[in-house]
Amino acid sequence: MSKLGYCGLDCEGCPAFIAYRTDDQALRVKTAEEWSKEHEADIKPGDINCTGCISTGIQFPWCSDGCPIRQCALVMQVDSCGVCGDYPCEKLGFILDSCPDARQRLDDMMPR
C-alpha cells in the first residue's frame, strides 16, 4: 500500500517525499526552483522535505500549515477524506478534478 495524503494523493510520488527519503539535494534544488516558479513563491531547497501530511514527522511547509484539505481532516479527525461524512466536498474539488487516481483511492475508502 502506498503512503497516501488525506486527499488521496500518493506521497511516494511527491518530490519532497522522495528527496527526504533519499536525501537527494539535487532533487531538492530542482523541485524548489520548479515549485517557486509554478506557485510564484520563494521556496528554498531546505523546504523540500516531507514524510507525508498524515505523519507527525517533517512536512513541506505549505502542506503542514497552508493546505485547507489537511486542516479540515485534522478538525474532522479523519484518517482520510474518503472516510469523512462530508466526502466529496468543495475543498477537494481541484484534486478530484485533476487527479482521477486520487479520486478512485478516496472512493474506495468510502464506507459502504
N, C-alpha and C positions, 0 to 999 in steps of 0.2 A: 504494500500500500504506500502510495506517495504521501509526502508531508503536505497537507493542504492548509490554505488560509481559510478564515471564516467564510470568505466569499466563494470558495470552491476553486480558486486558482492553485495550481501546483507549485509550491515553493521551490521544489527541486529544480525547476526550470528557470528560476529567477537569478539573474547575475549577482545580486547582493548575497543570496544564499550560497551560491556556488563559490563566490570569492571568499566568503568567510570559511566555508568548509575546506577549501583547498589552499587557503592563504595565498591567493593569486593577486599580487599587487598590480600586475599589468591589467588584469580584468577590472580591478577597482578603478584604475585611472581611466580606462576606456569607457566604462559604464558611467562614471561621474561626468565625463565630457558629454556623452550622448544624452544622459538624463538632464544635464544642465541646459543643453540646447532645446531639447524636446519640451521641457517644462518651464523654460525661461526662469531658471533658478540657479543659485550658486551652490552646487553640490560638490563636496570635496571627496577625494578618494577615501578618506578615513570614514566617511558616512556609509560607504558601500560594504556593509557587514550586516548580516541578518541571520537569525536562527528560526525565523518564521513568526508570523503575527500572533499565533496562538501560544507560542512558547513564552517562557519567563526569561529567556536569555536576551542577547543583543538583538535589536531591531533597527531597521532602516528608520531614521527619524520621522519621515512623513508617515510611514506605516504605523509607527508607535503612537504618534501624537496627532496626526492630521487626518487619518483615514476615517471617514464617517461610518463606514461599514464595521470596522474594528470597534470603534467607540460604541456603536449600537449593540453589537454582540456582547460586549462586556456588560453593558447596562441590562440587557435582556438575560444575561447569564446563560448563554447557549454555547455549545461547543462548535456549532456551525450554523450558518444561516439556513441550511437545509432542514434543520430541526426546529426552527423558530416558527411559532404560530402565525407570524405575520409574513412568512415567505410565500411568494416572492413580493418584494416591496420596492418602492421607488429608489431607495438608496442603492440597490443592486442593479438598477437599470442599465448602466453602461457596461458592467461586467457581463450581465446576461445577454445583452445585445451583441457584444463584441467577442465573447468567448464561449462558443457553444459547448466546449468541453467542461467548463466550469458550471454552466447551467445543468448539464447532464449529471455531473457529480452531485450537485445540490439536490436535484430532482430525485436521485437515487437514495438520498438520505431522508427524504420526507417520510414522516410516519404514515403508515397505511391504515 
